[in-house]
Amino acid sequence: MTNFRLTFPVSPIATPVEYNDKILLMGSCFAEEIGERLQQYHFDALINPHGILYNPISITQALHTYLDREQYTEDDLFSHGDLWHSWDHHSRFSGLQVETVLKEINASQEAAAKRLEEADWLIITLGSAYVYTLASGNQIVGNCHKVPSSQFNKKLLSPPDAIAALDNLMHRLFFRNKKVKILFTISPVRYARDGVVENNLSKAVLIQTVHHLVNKFDRLFYFPAYELVIDDLRDYRFYKEDLVHPNELAVNYVWEHFTASYISEEGRQLLPLVEDLNRAKQHRPFNPASSQHKQFLQTYAKKTKQLMKEYPFLRLEKTLAYFEGK
């Protein structure tokens, strides 16, 4: 039989993710895709406290601010387009009022600092090895906030630059958190705005960086999300209309491999039970006041309570409240 795809096995890791682990995800929009699925299945996952970040320097700088328990001030913000922004943060933190922006940033800082201290897993998804620095100085920005390109200088990180930044972070983090394990992924998003050749060069820098670190530290792991999309699926059918972002089919395919190889056996057994509750919660009856629907809700409220009793670490309070009509 002729094969039309090159598939490859994803080897399980010896210390998989447990359902009751505390997880912090950092990095590109692909980190958000996987993080949201972890949250949908009620894993204790905190996603991108700085917002989406793409390059290794911005990600490591953000993590250092958590370790330092840094708080941002008005001096760290700038005004552009009638909004206040932070060069370190994604535009989701931008706003009209300085006080509101700082309140949201610093609340996120506190949550991230606490999570990093107690995290069992830090998942880092690197998107691009290109960095943008302010032309007026040498500051690397996490987001350009639609400021004219003339105000930035663009640079491709070398593998030694990226390795040095992440290596320094690893030593510092392991000193503070004795149990944390780190899982690296490379985003399969194509940064076409950089150019096709340039995007491939950028990904090559990231791949070399990550594998150097994984080979150096025994608490670092690599999950081949990039290879699953680029080499296994390898078809534009698995991308959105922009032809750069993987679509839901592709993300689901990556998620299936992740759960099969990186989630513990107990966790894999729980996934369909939680999925059953999720589907029931999404059910929309023709007649919400019918006795049949009320019985449906009671049945799933009972299932939810039983699951919470058997697995107290499952965060199903909101699900239970929905089935109980609260």
Residue, then its C-alpha position, 0 to 999 in steps of 0.5 A: m500500500t502506498n503511503f501518502r504521509l510520513t508519520f512518526p512515534v512520539s515517545p512517552i516521558a518517564t515523568p508525565v503530567e499529572y492531573n493535579d499538577k500546577i502548570l504555567l504556559m508561556g510563549s506564542c499563540f500556540a501555547e494558548e491553544i494547548g493551554e486552553r485545552l488543558q483548562q477545558y479539561h480542568f487542569d490547573a493551568l495558568i496561560n501567558p501572564h504577560g500575554i502572547l510572547y514570541n521570542p526567547i528573550s522576551i519570554t525569559q525576561a518575563l519569567h525573571t520578573y516573576l522570580d523578582r516579584e517585580q511590580y510595574t509603574e507608570d514609568d514602564l508604560f508609554s502612550h500610543g494611539d490614545l492607549w497606554h501600553s507596556w513594551d513587555h506585554h501583549s496588547r490585551f493589557s493596553g487601555l485608556q487609563v494608566e491605573t487600570v493598565l497597571k492594576e491588570i498587569n500587576a495582578s497578573q504579575e502576582a499570580a504568575a510569581k506565585r504560580l512559578e514558585e509552586a509550578d510542577w510544569l513550565i511549558i514554553t512555546l517558542g515562536s520566533a528567533y527574531v527580536y525587535t529593539l527600540a531604535s532609541g535604545n537597546q530595549i527588546v520589546g515583547n510587542c510592537h503595539k502597531v508603532p511604526s516600524s521605523q522606531f525599531n531595529k530587527k535582529l535574528l538571535s544567534p543560537p548562542d544568544a538564545i541559549a545563554a538567555l534560557d540557560n541563565l533562567m534555568h539555573r535561577l529557576f531550578f534554584r528557586n523551584k526544586k521540583v519544576k520540570i520544563l517542557f519546550t515546544i516550537s510553534p508550528v505557526r509560520y511567520a510569513r511576514d518575516g519571509v519564508v526563508e527567514n521563517n525557516l532560519s528562525k525556526a532552525v535557531l529555536i530548534q537548535t537552542v531547545h535541543h542543546l538545552v534539553n540535552k544539558f538538563d535532565r528536567l527539560f523535555y521536548f514535545p514535537a508539536y512543530e514536527l507533527v504539523i510541519d512534517d506529519l500533517r504537512d498540508y495547507r488543509f490543516y491551516k486557517e485561511d491565513l495559511v500561517h496558523p494551524n486550524e482546529l483539526a491540526v491543534n486537535y491532532v497535536w493535542e491527541h499526541f500530547t495527551a497520549s504521550y505526556i499525560s499520565e495514565e490516570g489523567r488519560q482515564l479521566l479525560p473522557l469523563v471530563e469531556d462527558l461533562n463538558r458536552a453535557k454543559q454545552h447541551r441546549p434543550f428545546n424546553p429548559a423547563s421540561s421535566q426531562h431537562k431537569q432530570f438531565l441536569q440532576t443526573y449530571a450534577k450527581k456525576t459531577k459530585q461523584l467525580m469531585k469526591e473521587y478526585p478532589f483536585l478537579r476544579l469542577e465547582k463552576t460545572l457543578a453550579y451550572f448543573e445545579g442551576k446556580 
